[in-house]
């Protein structure tokens, strides 16, 4: 794996998820604590930048009146609207201070749904920078991370999912996604193993899960 062809994609590390007082923080706090995700991502992004790996932030945000969405949202986006989450001008939509973008990072704009590629120029930016390998982290394990993973896989990228850098609304949902879904569309590994790959101390072999 060439570090110059690799990006870490950080999905929705925003206060409404990451921080006390965030609208959805209580929902993800248990899994965050179990995986130690924030600290893992802080260490990983520091190591990534020093190794020439591109760090990309993919936040989600909406207008005050959610005009970008249908007037009759359902499913998870209904939960966003009903709870008033991720409004552009609020503290909750801001990227958490400990992972604030640094010089050289890229912040993707326009995410309004689940997949980091749809409604954004993420694919264009990755290809224009010659990125072939994407490592995914963020919220929710079985929603936006999984949706982005599936699209990245189908778009032809080498996909790594960072299992200790994700969190869902329950340990059961998080663990099930990692055990059952992630291996079908990515190479799941923890952040420590991925750092070993970046440092050239470990070989990355993309195998995934084949049909039985």
GROMACS elastic network, one bead per residue, 0.5 to 0.9 nm:
[ bonds ]
;  ai    aj funct       b0    kb
    1     4     6  0.87234   500
    1     5     6  0.75598   500
    1     6     6  0.75844   500
    1   133     6  0.77681   500
    1   197     6  0.75731   500
    1   198     6  0.74119   500
    1   200     6  0.83227   500
    1   203     6  0.80823   500
    1   204     6  0.71796   500
    2     5     6  0.53529   500
    2     6     6  0.65941   500
    2    53     6  0.88258   500
    2   132     6  0.89797   500
    2   133     6  0.85572   500
    2   198     6  0.80381   500
    3     6     6  0.50170   500
    3     7     6  0.79245   500
    3    48     6  0.83362   500
    3    51     6  0.66210   500
    3    52     6  0.58747   500
    3    53     6  0.51497   500
    3    54     6  0.81968   500
    3   133     6  0.87177   500
    3   198     6  0.65663   500
    4     7     6  0.81873   500
    4    51     6  0.85027   500
    4    52     6  0.59823   500
    4    53     6  0.58974   500
    4    54     6  0.75159   500
    4   129     6  0.88093   500
    4   130     6  0.79443   500
    4   131     6  0.73588   500
    5    53     6  0.75443   500
    5    54     6  0.82852   500
    5   129     6  0.78304   500
    5   130     6  0.58117   500
    5   132     6  0.53536   500
    5   133     6  0.61701   500
    5   134     6  0.86890   500
    6    52     6  0.85199   500
    6    53     6  0.55700   500
    6    54     6  0.64042   500
    6    55     6  0.89103   500
    6   130     6  0.84856   500
    6   131     6  0.54163   500
    6   132     6  0.61558   500
    6   134     6  0.58365   500
    6   135     6  0.77414   500
    7    48     6  0.85520   500
    7    53     6  0.55796   500
    7    55     6  0.56998   500
    7    56     6  0.68440   500
    7   126     6  0.80340   500
    7   131     6  0.66321   500
    7   132     6  0.81724   500
    7   133     6  0.63195   500
    7   135     6  0.62782   500
    7   136     6  0.86506   500
    8    45     6  0.77395   500
    8    48     6  0.78572   500
    8    53     6  0.72051   500
    8    54     6  0.62849   500
    8    55     6  0.50124   500
    8    56     6  0.60387   500
    8    57     6  0.84316   500
    8   133     6  0.85637   500
    8   134     6  0.58093   500
    8   136     6  0.60319   500
    8   137     6  0.76075   500
    9    54     6  0.85016   500
    9    55     6  0.63050   500
    9    57     6  0.59533   500
    9    58     6  0.69817   500
    9   134     6  0.67172   500
    9   135     6  0.59999   500
    9   137     6  0.63015   500
    9   138     6  0.82917   500
   10    13     6  0.66678   500
   10    41     6  0.86882   500
   10    55     6  0.76091   500
   10    56     6  0.60599   500
   10    58     6  0.58812   500
   10    59     6  0.80842   500
   10   135     6  0.85786   500
   10   136     6  0.63209   500
   10   137     6  0.51343   500
   10   138     6  0.56219   500
   10   139     6  0.87484   500
   11    14     6  0.86396   500
   11    56     6  0.86121   500
   11    57     6  0.62620   500
   11    59     6  0.60244   500
   11    60     6  0.82880   500
   11   116     6  0.74735   500
   11   136     6  0.74770   500
   11   137     6  0.60603   500
   11   139     6  0.60855   500
   11   140     6  0.84371   500
   11   144     6  0.73962   500
   11   145     6  0.68665   500
   11   148     6  0.89066   500
   12    15     6  0.87214   500
   12    16     6  0.89519   500
   12    17     6  0.76824   500
   12    18     6  0.88177   500
   12    57     6  0.75529   500
   12    58     6  0.59022   500
   12    60     6  0.61710   500
   12    93     6  0.86191   500
   12    95     6  0.74615   500
   12   137     6  0.89439   500
   12   138     6  0.60236   500
   12   139     6  0.59480   500
   12   140     6  0.84247   500
   12   144     6  0.85426   500
   13    16     6  0.84857   500
   13    17     6  0.68274   500
   13    18     6  0.62412   500
   13    38     6  0.87351   500
   13    57     6  0.80094   500
   13    58     6  0.81374   500
   13    59     6  0.68790   500
   13    94     6  0.83379   500
   13    95     6  0.55819   500
   13    96     6  0.61834   500
   13    99     6  0.75975   500
   13   137     6  0.89177   500
   13   138     6  0.62394   500
   13   139     6  0.71934   500
   14    17     6  0.56797   500
   14    18     6  0.58323   500
   14    19     6  0.78066   500
   14    22     6  0.85393   500
   14    59     6  0.69084   500
   14    60     6  0.84033   500
   14    86     6  0.82372   500
   14    91     6  0.86763   500
   14    92     6  0.64157   500
   14    93     6  0.55497   500
   14    94     6  0.52938   500
   14    96     6  0.52099   500
   14    97     6  0.89233   500
   15    20     6  0.78628   500
   15    21     6  0.80265   500
   15    22     6  0.53876   500
   15    23     6  0.81711   500
   15    24     6  0.87844   500
   15    25     6  0.78685   500
   15    86     6  0.87379   500
   15    91     6  0.67628   500
   15    93     6  0.61282   500
   15    94     6  0.59984   500
   15    95     6  0.62092   500
   15    96     6  0.53783   500
   15    97     6  0.86791   500
   16    19     6  0.64740   500
   16    20     6  0.83431   500
   16    21     6  0.74419   500
   16    24     6  0.54944   500
   16    25     6  0.60459   500
   16    85     6  0.67656   500
   16    86     6  0.67466   500
   16    91     6  0.79659   500
   16    93     6  0.63187   500
   16    94     6  0.81977   500
   17    20     6  0.84698   500
   17    22     6  0.57939   500
   17    23     6  0.69093   500
   17    24     6  0.51545   500
   17    26     6  0.81736   500
   17    27     6  0.82206   500
   17    28     6  0.68916   500
   17    29     6  0.82490   500
   17    92     6  0.79194   500
   17   139     6  0.76732   500
   18    22     6  0.69343   500
   18    24     6  0.82800   500
   18    25     6  0.58976   500
   18    28     6  0.80903   500
   18    29     6  0.78550   500
   18    32     6  0.83138   500
   18    38     6  0.79422   500
   18    95     6  0.87288   500
   18    96     6  0.67490   500
   19    22     6  0.53515   500
   19    23     6  0.88534   500
   19    24     6  0.88869   500
   19    25     6  0.60565   500
   19    26     6  0.89846   500
   19    29     6  0.87519   500
   19    92     6  0.84819   500
   19    96     6  0.73362   500
   20    23     6  0.86296   500
   20    25     6  0.62554   500
   20    26     6  0.77501   500
   20    29     6  0.88526   500
   21    24     6  0.83969   500
   21    25     6  0.69022   500
   21    26     6  0.83293   500
   21    92     6  0.84910   500
   22    25     6  0.50395   500
   22    26     6  0.78224   500
   22    85     6  0.85586   500
   22    91     6  0.85216   500
   22    92     6  0.58674   500
   23    26     6  0.76463   500
   23    27     6  0.86959   500
   23    83     6  0.71682   500
   23    84     6  0.80229   500
   23    85     6  0.62742   500
   23    86     6  0.86687   500
   23    92     6  0.72733   500
   24    27     6  0.53701   500
   24    28     6  0.67893   500
   24    29     6  0.86764   500
   24    83     6  0.87333   500
   24    85     6  0.79911   500
   24   169     6  0.88118   500
   25    28     6  0.53989   500
   25    29     6  0.56832   500
   26    29     6  0.52129   500
   26    30     6  0.77104   500
   26   169     6  0.87516   500
   27    30     6  0.73958   500
   27    31     6  0.86633   500
   27   168     6  0.78894   500
   27   169     6  0.51419   500
   27   170     6  0.74100   500
   28    31     6  0.56450   500
   28    32     6  0.61541   500
   28    33     6  0.87449   500
   28   139     6  0.85706   500
   28   140     6  0.83154   500
   28   167     6  0.62107   500
   28   168     6  0.55989   500
   28   170     6  0.68448   500
   28   171     6  0.89172   500
   29    33     6  0.61245   500
   29    34     6  0.85708   500
   29   167     6  0.81965   500
   29   168     6  0.87844   500
   29   169     6  0.81628   500
   29   170     6  0.89773   500
   30    33     6  0.53146   500
   30    34     6  0.62776   500
   30    35     6  0.88273   500
   30   167     6  0.85576   500
   30   168     6  0.88334   500
   30   169     6  0.81458   500
   30   170     6  0.72286   500
   30   171     6  0.73818   500
   31    35     6  0.61146   500
   31    36     6  0.81725   500
   31    37     6  0.84510   500
   31   166     6  0.82072   500
   31   167     6  0.53357   500
   31   168     6  0.63846   500
   31   169     6  0.73141   500
   31   170     6  0.64184   500
   31   171     6  0.56445   500
   31   174     6  0.75841   500
   32    35     6  0.53784   500
   32    36     6  0.56154   500
   32    37     6  0.54991   500
   32    38     6  0.73146   500
   32   164     6  0.86865   500
   32   165     6  0.83018   500
   32   166     6  0.74350   500
   32   167     6  0.55541   500
   32   168     6  0.81150   500
   33    37     6  0.71803   500
   33    38     6  0.87434   500
   34    37     6  0.79760   500
   34   164     6  0.85496   500
   34   167     6  0.89055   500
   34   171     6  0.83443   500
   35    38     6  0.85349   500
   35    40     6  0.83070   500
   35   163     6  0.79861   500
   35   165     6  0.68156   500
   35   166     6  0.74672   500
   35   167     6  0.75468   500
   36    39     6  0.58708   500
   36    40     6  0.61905   500
   36    41     6  0.87774   500
   36   164     6  0.68478   500
   36   165     6  0.74920   500
   37    40     6  0.50101   500
   37    41     6  0.60433   500
   37    42     6  0.85283   500
   37   137     6  0.88208   500
   37   138     6  0.84890   500
   37   163     6  0.88419   500
   37   164     6  0.55870   500
   37   166     6  0.62411   500
   37   167     6  0.74476   500
   38    41     6  0.52039   500
   38    42     6  0.61458   500
   38    43     6  0.87095   500
   38    98     6  0.82942   500
   38    99     6  0.84223   500
   38   165     6  0.69993   500
   38   166     6  0.88710   500
   39    42     6  0.50697   500
   39    43     6  0.62877   500
   39    44     6  0.85202   500
   39    98     6  0.89786   500
   39   165     6  0.86820   500
   40    43     6  0.53314   500
   40    44     6  0.60557   500
   40    45     6  0.86341   500
   40   164     6  0.71238   500
   40   165     6  0.63070   500
   40   191     6  0.66799   500
   40   192     6  0.82680   500
   41    45     6  0.59171   500
   41    46     6  0.84128   500
   41    99     6  0.80549   500
   41   137     6  0.79447   500
   41   164     6  0.85823   500
   41   165     6  0.60259   500
   41   191     6  0.76870   500
   42    45     6  0.54802   500
   42    46     6  0.63658   500
   42    47     6  0.87765   500
   42    98     6  0.70579   500
   42    99     6  0.64562   500
   43    46     6  0.53355   500
   43    47     6  0.63222   500
   43    48     6  0.86162   500
   43   191     6  0.88700   500
   44    47     6  0.51121   500
   44    48     6  0.59400   500
   44    49     6  0.86241   500
   44   191     6  0.66608   500
   44   192     6  0.80008   500
   44   194     6  0.85827   500
   44   195     6  0.69266   500
   45    49     6  0.60922   500
   45    50     6  0.85480   500
   45    53     6  0.85826   500
   45    55     6  0.69510   500
   45    99     6  0.83476   500
   46    49     6  0.54149   500
   46    50     6  0.64213   500
   46    51     6  0.88060   500
   47    50     6  0.52118   500
   47    51     6  0.62961   500
   47    52     6  0.88472   500
   47    53     6  0.85444   500
   47   195     6  0.73105   500
   47   198     6  0.86170   500
   48    51     6  0.51021   500
   48    52     6  0.62991   500
   48    54     6  0.72885   500
   48    55     6  0.74354   500
   48   195     6  0.77992   500
   48   198     6  0.75923   500
   49    52     6  0.51662   500
   49    53     6  0.53935   500
   49    54     6  0.67484   500
   49    55     6  0.71151   500
   49   104     6  0.85690   500
   49   105     6  0.87378   500
   50    53     6  0.75240   500
   51   198     6  0.71925   500
   51   199     6  0.76274   500
   53   198     6  0.84887   500
   54   104     6  0.76576   500
   54   105     6  0.66088   500
   54   106     6  0.79202   500
   54   131     6  0.86185   500
   55   101     6  0.84258   500
   55   102     6  0.89191   500
   55   104     6  0.77857   500
   55   105     6  0.51075   500
   55   106     6  0.65137   500
   55   107     6  0.87801   500
   56   101     6  0.84557   500
   56   105     6  0.58016   500
   56   107     6  0.58699   500
   56   108     6  0.71549   500
   56   122     6  0.89967   500
   57    95     6  0.85993   500
   57   101     6  0.74425   500
   57   105     6  0.75478   500
   57   106     6  0.61759   500
   57   108     6  0.60505   500
   58   106     6  0.86739   500
   58   107     6  0.61469   500
   58   108     6  0.50845   500
   58   109     6  0.71239   500
   58   110     6  0.88034   500
   58   111     6  0.71695   500
   58   116     6  0.66235   500
   58   122     6  0.85057   500
   59    86     6  0.89771   500
   59    93     6  0.77044   500
   59    94     6  0.81546   500
   59    95     6  0.72963   500
   59   107     6  0.77253   500
   59   108     6  0.70736   500
   59   109     6  0.72975   500
   59   110     6  0.83812   500
   59   111     6  0.66328   500
   59   116     6  0.86628   500
   60    86     6  0.66697   500
   60    87     6  0.88066   500
   60    88     6  0.85835   500
   60    93     6  0.73449   500
   60   109     6  0.78999   500
   60   110     6  0.72219   500
   60   112     6  0.58491   500
   60   113     6  0.75644   500
   60   114     6  0.87832   500
   60   116     6  0.88385   500
   61    85     6  0.84092   500
   61    87     6  0.55598   500
   61    88     6  0.51780   500
   61    89     6  0.88684   500
   61    93     6  0.62885   500
   61    94     6  0.89928   500
   61   109     6  0.86412   500
   61   110     6  0.75504   500
   61   111     6  0.67371   500
   61   112     6  0.64113   500
   62    65     6  0.77883   500
   62    66     6  0.55111   500
   62    67     6  0.77268   500
   62    68     6  0.69457   500
   62    69     6  0.86327   500
   62    85     6  0.85165   500
   62    86     6  0.62276   500
   62    88     6  0.54400   500
   62    89     6  0.88793   500
   62    93     6  0.87959   500
   62   110     6  0.88364   500
   62   111     6  0.86625   500
   62   112     6  0.68429   500
   63    67     6  0.63217   500
   63    68     6  0.72424   500
   63    86     6  0.87325   500
   63    87     6  0.58058   500
   63    88     6  0.58840   500
   63    89     6  0.81507   500
   64    67     6  0.78044   500
   64    84     6  0.84583   500
   64    87     6  0.56354   500
   64    88     6  0.70639   500
   64    89     6  0.78665   500
   65    68     6  0.84148   500
   65    81     6  0.86940   500
   65    87     6  0.85000   500
   66    69     6  0.57517   500
   66    70     6  0.83642   500
   66    71     6  0.85762   500
   66    81     6  0.71008   500
   66    87     6  0.79943   500
   67    70     6  0.74482   500
   67    71     6  0.79156   500
   68   112     6  0.74030   500
   69    72     6  0.81680   500
   69    73     6  0.69505   500
   69    77     6  0.84644   500
   69   112     6  0.79753   500
   69   113     6  0.89566   500
   70    73     6  0.55644   500
   72    78     6  0.79711   500
   73    76     6  0.84958   500
   73    77     6  0.61263   500
   73    79     6  0.86384   500
   73    81     6  0.78759   500
   74    77     6  0.60326   500
   74    79     6  0.77185   500
   75    78     6  0.54412   500
   75    79     6  0.68376   500
   76    79     6  0.50630   500
   76    80     6  0.65561   500
   76    81     6  0.89280   500
   76   143     6  0.89285   500
   77    81     6  0.63030   500
   77    82     6  0.85206   500
   77   113     6  0.76273   500
   77   114     6  0.87240   500
   78    81     6  0.51040   500
   78    82     6  0.59067   500
   78    83     6  0.84027   500
   79    82     6  0.51291   500
   79    83     6  0.60216   500
   79    84     6  0.83559   500
   79    85     6  0.83764   500
   80    83     6  0.54233   500
   80    84     6  0.59967   500
   80    85     6  0.51518   500
   80    86     6  0.74123   500
   81    84     6  0.50699   500
   81    85     6  0.64768   500
   81    86     6  0.88207   500
   82    85     6  0.80002   500
   84    87     6  0.69613   500
   85    90     6  0.87781   500
   85    92     6  0.69726   500
   85    93     6  0.74871   500
   86    89     6  0.85185   500
   86    90     6  0.72158   500
   86    91     6  0.85416   500
   86    92     6  0.58247   500
   86    94     6  0.82239   500
   87    90     6  0.56255   500
   87    91     6  0.85096   500
   87    92     6  0.73023   500
   87    93     6  0.59177   500
   88    91     6  0.84926   500
   88    92     6  0.84637   500
   88    93     6  0.58982   500
   88    94     6  0.79807   500
   89    92     6  0.85120   500
   89    93     6  0.72419   500
   89    94     6  0.83462   500
   90    93     6  0.56569   500
   90    94     6  0.70771   500
   91    94     6  0.53990   500
   91    95     6  0.86538   500
   92    95     6  0.81640   500
   92    96     6  0.88225   500
   93    96     6  0.88536   500
   94    97     6  0.83204   500
   94   100     6  0.88503   500
   95    98     6  0.84473   500
   95    99     6  0.68171   500
   95   100     6  0.59398   500
   95   101     6  0.80854   500
   96    99     6  0.56312   500
   96   100     6  0.61187   500
   97   101     6  0.87591   500
   99   102     6  0.84458   500
  101   104     6  0.82388   500
  101   105     6  0.57922   500
  101   106     6  0.74785   500
  101   107     6  0.74444   500
  102   105     6  0.55361   500
  102   106     6  0.85769   500
  103   106     6  0.85136   500
  108   111     6  0.76260   500
  108   116     6  0.86950   500
  108   120     6  0.69476   500
  108   121     6  0.71505   500
  108   122     6  0.64855   500
  108   125     6  0.88695   500
  109   119     6  0.87941   500
  109   120     6  0.62771   500
  109   121     6  0.77052   500
  109   122     6  0.86331   500
  110   118     6  0.88146   500
  110   119     6  0.59302   500
  110   120     6  0.50890   500
  110   121     6  0.80323   500
  111   114     6  0.77809   500
  111   115     6  0.78176   500
  111   116     6  0.63548   500
  111   117     6  0.79147   500
  111   118     6  0.72653   500
  111   119     6  0.58341   500
  111   120     6  0.57625   500
  112   115     6  0.86399   500
  112   116     6  0.87857   500
  112   118     6  0.82844   500
  112   119     6  0.67255   500
  112   120     6  0.84798   500
  113   116     6  0.77365   500
  113   118     6  0.73966   500
  113   119     6  0.76446   500
  113   144     6  0.81315   500
  114   117     6  0.87891   500
  114   118     6  0.79537   500
  114   143     6  0.65998   500
  114   145     6  0.81320   500
  114   146     6  0.88382   500
  114   147     6  0.62737   500
  114   148     6  0.75329   500
  115   118     6  0.55988   500
  115   119     6  0.84047   500
  115   143     6  0.82378   500
  115   144     6  0.54896   500
  115   145     6  0.74965   500
  115   146     6  0.80060   500
  115   149     6  0.82274   500
  115   150     6  0.86491   500
  115   151     6  0.74766   500
  116   119     6  0.78488   500
  116   120     6  0.69282   500
  116   122     6  0.70324   500
  116   144     6  0.70879   500
  116   145     6  0.80704   500
  116   147     6  0.75424   500
  116   148     6  0.51753   500
  116   149     6  0.87737   500
  116   151     6  0.85184   500
  117   120     6  0.55006   500
  117   121     6  0.68008   500
  117   122     6  0.54325   500
  117   123     6  0.62219   500
  117   147     6  0.89599   500
  117   148     6  0.65678   500
  117   151     6  0.71853   500
  117   152     6  0.79876   500
  118   121     6  0.79994   500
  118   122     6  0.83060   500
  118   148     6  0.87376   500
  118   151     6  0.88546   500
  119   122     6  0.88769   500
  120   123     6  0.78941   500
  120   124     6  0.88247   500
  121   124     6  0.52610   500
  121   125     6  0.62611   500
  121   126     6  0.86978   500
  122   125     6  0.52268   500
  122   126     6  0.61450   500
  122   127     6  0.86331   500
  123   126     6  0.51815   500
  123   127     6  0.61575   500
  123   128     6  0.84499   500
  123   152     6  0.84756   500
  123   155     6  0.84311   500
  124   127     6  0.53078   500
  124   128     6  0.59452   500
  124   129     6  0.85734   500
  125   128     6  0.50709   500
  125   129     6  0.61821   500
  125   130     6  0.86169   500
  125   131     6  0.85292   500
  126   129     6  0.53582   500
  126   130     6  0.63149   500
  126   131     6  0.50780   500
  126   132     6  0.77049   500
  126   134     6  0.88763   500
  127   131     6  0.57078   500
  127   132     6  0.76668   500
  128   131     6  0.76602   500
  131   134     6  0.74833   500
  131   157     6  0.81857   500
  132   156     6  0.81092   500
  132   157     6  0.53209   500
  132   158     6  0.61452   500
  132   159     6  0.87054   500
  133   157     6  0.57078   500
  133   159     6  0.60066   500
  133   160     6  0.76094   500
  134   149     6  0.89775   500
  134   152     6  0.78805   500
  134   157     6  0.67554   500
  134   158     6  0.62403   500
  134   159     6  0.51407   500
  134   160     6  0.61392   500
  134   161     6  0.83674   500
  135   158     6  0.84659   500
  135   159     6  0.59715   500
  135   161     6  0.55569   500
  135   162     6  0.66310   500
  135   194     6  0.87536   500
  136   145     6  0.68332   500
  136   148     6  0.81614   500
  136   149     6  0.72763   500
  136   159     6  0.76225   500
  136   160     6  0.62939   500
  136   162     6  0.59473   500
  136   163     6  0.88971   500
  136   165     6  0.82452   500
  136   166     6  0.84609   500
  137   141     6  0.82181   500
  137   145     6  0.67583   500
  137   161     6  0.66539   500
  137   162     6  0.56756   500
  137   163     6  0.77171   500
  137   164     6  0.83298   500
  137   165     6  0.51581   500
  137   166     6  0.53214   500
  137   167     6  0.87138   500
  138   141     6  0.68440   500
  138   144     6  0.79707   500
  138   145     6  0.62496   500
  138   162     6  0.87970   500
  138   165     6  0.62653   500
  138   167     6  0.66059   500
  138   168     6  0.89642   500
  139   142     6  0.81017   500
  139   143     6  0.73273   500
  139   144     6  0.62172   500
  139   145     6  0.61043   500
  139   165     6  0.89259   500
  139   166     6  0.59048   500
  139   167     6  0.55545   500
  139   168     6  0.63586   500
  140   143     6  0.50369   500
  140   144     6  0.54931   500
  140   145     6  0.59188   500
  140   146     6  0.79152   500
  140   166     6  0.68613   500
  140   167     6  0.55833   500
  140   169     6  0.72379   500
  140   174     6  0.82115   500
  141   144     6  0.67955   500
  141   145     6  0.52261   500
  141   146     6  0.61855   500
  141   163     6  0.86662   500
  141   166     6  0.54697   500
  141   167     6  0.52329   500
  141   169     6  0.84171   500
  141   173     6  0.78400   500
  141   174     6  0.56796   500
  141   175     6  0.88052   500
  141   177     6  0.68571   500
  141   178     6  0.79246   500
  142   145     6  0.63791   500
  142   146     6  0.52012   500
  142   147     6  0.77800   500
  142   167     6  0.85224   500
  142   168     6  0.66100   500
  142   169     6  0.89522   500
  142   173     6  0.67512   500
  142   174     6  0.64201   500
  142   176     6  0.83869   500
  142   177     6  0.55295   500
  142   178     6  0.82374   500
  142   181     6  0.84695   500
  143   146     6  0.52666   500
  143   147     6  0.58970   500
  143   148     6  0.84956   500
  143   168     6  0.81255   500
  144   147     6  0.50019   500
  144   148     6  0.59915   500
  144   149     6  0.83419   500
  145   148     6  0.52518   500
  145   149     6  0.60236   500
  145   150     6  0.87077   500
  145   161     6  0.84192   500
  145   166     6  0.78605   500
  146   150     6  0.62091   500
  146   151     6  0.87491   500
  146   161     6  0.89672   500
  146   177     6  0.78882   500
  146   181     6  0.79467   500
  146   182     6  0.72735   500
  146   185     6  0.88580   500
  147   150     6  0.53278   500
  147   151     6  0.64889   500
  147   152     6  0.86948   500
  148   151     6  0.52913   500
  148   152     6  0.60581   500
  148   153     6  0.85390   500
  149   152     6  0.51404   500
  149   153     6  0.61208   500
  149   154     6  0.86746   500
  149   159     6  0.68974   500
  149   160     6  0.83455   500
  149   161     6  0.76406   500
  149   182     6  0.79617   500
  149   185     6  0.66646   500
  149   186     6  0.70560   500
  150   153     6  0.51518   500
  150   154     6  0.62824   500
  150   155     6  0.85831   500
  150   159     6  0.89852   500
  150   182     6  0.87997   500
  150   184     6  0.89050   500
  150   185     6  0.59367   500
  150   186     6  0.82082   500
  151   154     6  0.50639   500
  151   155     6  0.59491   500
  151   156     6  0.86628   500
  152   155     6  0.50044   500
  152   156     6  0.64665   500
  152   157     6  0.55665   500
  152   158     6  0.77979   500
  152   159     6  0.67293   500
  152   185     6  0.85774   500
  153   156     6  0.53951   500
  153   157     6  0.55638   500
  153   158     6  0.68134   500
  153   159     6  0.62289   500
  153   185     6  0.58489   500
  153   186     6  0.70452   500
  154   157     6  0.75408   500
  154   185     6  0.84419   500
  156   159     6  0.87123   500
  158   186     6  0.74327   500
  158   187     6  0.84088   500
  158   206     6  0.77255   500
  159   185     6  0.73235   500
  159   187     6  0.63049   500
  159   188     6  0.85496   500
  159   206     6  0.84277   500
  160   185     6  0.88150   500
  160   186     6  0.52892   500
  160   188     6  0.56735   500
  160   189     6  0.71032   500
  160   194     6  0.86034   500
  160   206     6  0.85622   500
  161   165     6  0.84944   500
  161   166     6  0.86701   500
  161   178     6  0.86490   500
  161   182     6  0.71683   500
  161   183     6  0.89064   500
  161   186     6  0.62474   500
  161   187     6  0.61351   500
  161   189     6  0.62885   500
  161   190     6  0.79954   500
  162   165     6  0.53601   500
  162   166     6  0.68881   500
  162   187     6  0.86881   500
  162   188     6  0.60289   500
  162   189     6  0.53464   500
  162   190     6  0.51080   500
  162   191     6  0.57386   500
  162   194     6  0.78323   500
  163   166     6  0.59344   500
  163   167     6  0.86743   500
  163   178     6  0.69149   500
  163   188     6  0.62013   500
  163   189     6  0.57200   500
  163   190     6  0.50594   500
  163   191     6  0.73308   500
  164   167     6  0.80659   500
  164   189     6  0.80169   500
  164   190     6  0.53568   500
  164   191     6  0.64103   500
  165   190     6  0.75650   500
  165   191     6  0.70348   500
  166   174     6  0.80020   500
  167   170     6  0.80855   500
  167   171     6  0.81750   500
  167   174     6  0.63526   500
  168   171     6  0.69300   500
  168   172     6  0.86749   500
  168   173     6  0.64281   500
  168   174     6  0.51709   500
  168   175     6  0.88959   500
  169   172     6  0.85559   500
  169   173     6  0.69252   500
  169   174     6  0.74571   500
  170   173     6  0.53331   500
  170   174     6  0.62263   500
  170   175     6  0.85705   500
  171   174     6  0.50545   500
  171   175     6  0.59097   500
  171   176     6  0.83253   500
  172   175     6  0.52989   500
  172   176     6  0.59718   500
  172   177     6  0.85680   500
  173   176     6  0.52060   500
  173   177     6  0.61760   500
  173   178     6  0.86979   500
  174   177     6  0.54019   500
  174   178     6  0.64145   500
  174   179     6  0.87194   500
  175   178     6  0.52160   500
  175   179     6  0.60396   500
  175   180     6  0.83828   500
  176   179     6  0.51293   500
  176   180     6  0.56947   500
  176   181     6  0.74569   500
  177   180     6  0.54253   500
  177   182     6  0.60839   500
  178   181     6  0.59725   500
  178   183     6  0.71951   500
  178   188     6  0.73506   500
  179   182     6  0.66049   500
  179   183     6  0.70220   500
  180   183     6  0.66469   500
  180   184     6  0.75651   500
  180   209     6  0.89983   500
  181   184     6  0.55769   500
  181   185     6  0.71641   500
  181   186     6  0.87808   500
  181   209     6  0.89442   500
  182   185     6  0.56254   500
  182   186     6  0.56621   500
  182   187     6  0.72545   500
  182   188     6  0.63899   500
  182   208     6  0.81839   500
  182   209     6  0.86198   500
  183   186     6  0.53203   500
  183   187     6  0.58963   500
  183   188     6  0.62943   500
  183   207     6  0.83238   500
  183   209     6  0.50470   500
  183   210     6  0.85622   500
  184   187     6  0.82707   500
  184   208     6  0.55489   500
  184   210     6  0.68574   500
  184   211     6  0.86048   500
  185   208     6  0.67194   500
  185   209     6  0.77958   500
  186   206     6  0.76623   500
  186   207     6  0.81885   500
  186   208     6  0.59270   500
  186   209     6  0.85100   500
  187   204     6  0.88270   500
  187   205     6  0.81831   500
  187   206     6  0.58498   500
  187   207     6  0.67839   500
  187   208     6  0.55410   500
  187   209     6  0.88061   500
  188   208     6  0.81132   500
  189   192     6  0.82328   500
  189   193     6  0.63754   500
  189   194     6  0.67000   500
  190   193     6  0.55451   500
  190   194     6  0.64188   500
  190   195     6  0.88532   500
  191   195     6  0.61309   500
  191   196     6  0.86613   500
  192   195     6  0.51252   500
  192   196     6  0.64398   500
  192   197     6  0.88380   500
  193   196     6  0.50597   500
  193   197     6  0.64435   500
  193   198     6  0.88471   500
  193   202     6  0.75850   500
  194   198     6  0.62918   500
  194   199     6  0.86064   500
  194   202     6  0.82784   500
  194   204     6  0.84629   500
  195   199     6  0.61284   500
  195   200     6  0.85659   500
  195   201     6  0.85741   500
  195   202     6  0.87170   500
  196   199     6  0.50532   500
  196   200     6  0.61863   500
  196   201     6  0.50320   500
  196   202     6  0.53424   500
  196   203     6  0.83611   500
  197   200     6  0.50709   500
  197   201     6  0.57865   500
  197   203     6  0.59020   500
  197   204     6  0.63517   500
  198   201     6  0.75796   500
  198   202     6  0.79828   500
  199   202     6  0.76525   500
  200   203     6  0.70135   500
  207   210     6  0.82284   500
  209   212     6  0.88234   500
